Amino acid sequence: MSGIQRPRDVHELIRVLPDVPVLRDRCRALAALEVLMGGGYGRYYDYDPAWGPGVEAALMNNGSGDEYAILFTPDGVFGRGFDHESWMSPYTNEDMALWPGLVDTLPEVFRPQLEEPAFCDEHIQVATVVFWRETADTAWRAGPVEIPTDADDGTSHLFHVLAAGTPDAYADFAEHYYEREIDLDAVRHVFALRPLTEAVVKALNPGADLAGVAKAVAGTGYPVAA
C-alpha cells in the first residue's frame, strides 16, 4: 500500500490504533463501504451494533480462512485476529494451544470473549493476534508474545486498512479487491460518517438498489439520512 506502513505485528498495531471512539467510527465506515460496494452476504468488513447484550462487533472475513473480530463491550474492547497460514496458529502444534504469551496477561473480563464459540473450532481457541483495552486504560495492550523471526502473526494483512484508517487506504484495498476504480471523494464522505446520499451510493455502486442499500447500511449503525 503506497505511502502507508503496515504494522508488522500486534506490538506495532497497538501503538498505532486510535482511541476507542475513533476506532469504532472507522469500523462502521468500513462496514458501510462494504455494503455500498456490493459486498452482500459474506462481507469482507461488517459491523453488528447488537452482536450480544451490550456488545457491538466489528468483523472482517476474507473468505479464505483469515478473520478478525473487535468487540466493544461495557468492560472495554477486545480484539482478536486469525491468520490461518501463520506459524503461530494453534493448528501448528500438537496440543492445539494458543501461541505462548498471546493471552497470558489478558484481563479476566475478556476471557469470555476469548472463549466465545464463534471464535473457536469446537474446543480449540483460534487466534494469532490478541489485543485489548479496558475502560480505564489509557492505551491498547497485548500479551508478552514473542513473534518468531521466520514467521508473523498475520497483523500486516489482517489489520492494515483499519490501522491506516484513511480513505486512501480503503480505496487502495478496494481497487484491488473489487478490481474497479473507486471514487475517492465518495469514500471520504463515508469515512467522515456523513449522512448517506443517493449521489454517494451511485458513485460507489451505480447499479445499487437505493432502498436495499440504505437498510443494510443502517444496520451497521451508520447514519443514512439527514
Protein Blocks (a to p, Z undefined) as FASTA:
>chain_A
ZZiacdfbfklmmmmpccfklmmmmmmmmmmmmmmnonmgoifbdcdfklbghiacdddd
ehnopacdddddfkbccdddddfkbckbfklpfnlpacehklmmgcfklmmmmmpmklcg
hjaccdfbdcdddfkbcbdcddfbdcdfkbcehlmmmmmmmmnopaklmmmmmmmmnopa
cdfklmmmmmnopacdfklmmmmommbcfklmmmmmmmnopafbZZ
